[in-house]
Amino acid sequence: MSSRRSSEGPDPSNPCMTSSPDGIASVHTKVTACRRCPRLVAWREQAAHERVRRFASSEYWGKGVPGFGDPRAELLIVGLAPAAHGANRTGRMFTGDRSGEWLYRTLHRFGFATKPESVSRTDSLRLVRCYITASVRCAPPGNKPSREEREACRPFLCSELSLLRRVRVIIGLGKIGFDAGLDAWSRVHSIRVQPKPRFGHGELYRIRNVHFVASYHPSQQNTFTGRLTPAMFDSVFATARGILLDETDSAAPAARTVAAESHQW
């Protein structure tokens, strides 16, 4: 895939910028150590202690889950939060649950992953030009983080975006993931987007040099009911790959260009 970089990088004077010499690894360490949200900490640790029968013998991660992927990523995927018995168990984003099975199969099919499944933090899977993260890093009760919890986690996403300077496509899985990616990117680049892009599966927006793609989340609620089909999910990643390869697909949706103005957050 192309490794072309844009000249419109993050604003170095922005307080959202991360200047740690350790880069992404430093962000991962902070995510893992974070105990900022008492409700989330209590729930993630309760799930890790009580477990469920099918994972009774598993050793749970039970901490904040860091992002995962290629530090030279051009594609960024933003989800909602770790599942209590998925990533909260394995310690890797979208690993250990049905949503992850959908995601990694698709990533492999489109050349963004070296294997079609993610099993554990210690398997040999690698992401290629792709990085996976989430709006919230701890498993929330009922998969519903509060607004305050999402805001408390936002600096981690901002830090990742400030370091992943090659990103040209951001896929938001679900409305919260889509909004979180757009918000963090806007903050890192010191801009405000007006009007704000609206979420809808397959919607495609271009803001300056970055494309934002909206997708329904591959949750069981969506995949079991047919709200999200394999073909619908494939179309999202086909669009992303086409953008990164500078390929024109007549079947792909046209990107809506959205204006952005400078703004100090």
PyMOL commands that set and color helices and strands:
alter all, ss='L'
color gray80, all
select helices_A, chain A and resi 24-33+38-50+53-55+87-90+98-109+141-143+147-163+174-188+220-223+230-244
alter helices_A, ss='H'
color red, helices_A
select strands_A, chain A and resi 68-69+75-79+130-134+169-173+191-193+204-207+210-215+256-257+260-262
alter strands_A, ss='S'
color yellow, strands_A
deselect
rebuild
show_as cartoon
